[in-house]
Amino acid sequence: MVDVKKNIQNIRQRIREACERSGRKEEDILLLGVTKTIGQELINCAIEEGICELGENRPQELKEKYPMFDGVKWHLIGHLQTNKVKYIIDKTELIHSVYTEKLASEIDRLAKKIDKVQKILVEVNISGEESKGGISPDEIDEFLKTISKYPNIRISGFMTMAPLGADEVVVRQIFRKMHNIYVDISTKKYDNVYMEYLSMGMSNDFEIAIEEGANIIRVGSKMFKI
Ligand SMILES: *Cc1c(COP(=O)(O)O)cnc(C)c1O
């Protein structure tokens, strides 16, 4: 069986070192456990190790796992189709992957029904890869203005992903560019826009992400696989 405890200790050590290198505080970084395809037993090991916020990339899987664990905060981190919002709206702490007005308005509509203000992140496609979701950097201001009119969402920051297998220099450039935008937007004081979270960095690049300003890292395989 995979030693989840050891994996988490190892990840935490690496987080600590990345924080030391970049003058950041370990307690400012949220280590999100990404549990897609992972079973209950291994997830319980992570919870025992103090991982209390979990991320799923598919709404159905989040819905199925939700009743299995108490006291966990759930994040939807993958692409979300408008017609699937209903499965998760009452279960999510944070939705990381909003980049169309259609989705924002549906989240707003369903959140309103249950008297919730749903925190969301805007997904940004910095690298411009065709296969990736997210808005392009030059559309951000307009998009924020467009979706800020929905009262039952709270725009809480940005999420981005580096291209798979890109080398470190490229990954760092992407994360740095995202962080610069995050800082820039936070100075603009748009209505209903709060730059609280910057979600970037996965198993292979979370240290770079921390050094470049992430405060949520999303780690799956390094936590739950060998
Ligand atoms: C799967 C996934 C992750 C975690 O990826 P690992 O490389 O396994 O750490 C992070 N973010 C999103 C959006 C994912 O789908």
The ligand as an ORCA input file, in Angstrom:
! r2SCAN-3c Opt
* xyz 0 1
  C      -5.286     16.140    -11.234
  C      -5.209     17.582    -11.001
  C      -4.261     18.132    -10.127
  C      -3.216     17.289     -9.395
  O      -2.309     16.775    -10.304
  P      -1.019     15.935     -9.794
  O      -0.021     16.140    -10.862
  O      -1.486     14.516     -9.682
  O      -0.602     16.496     -8.496
  C      -4.263     19.507     -9.934
  N      -5.147     20.302    -10.561
  C      -6.072     19.819    -11.410
  C      -6.992     20.766    -12.084
  C      -6.138     18.445    -11.664
  O      -7.065     17.969    -12.504
*
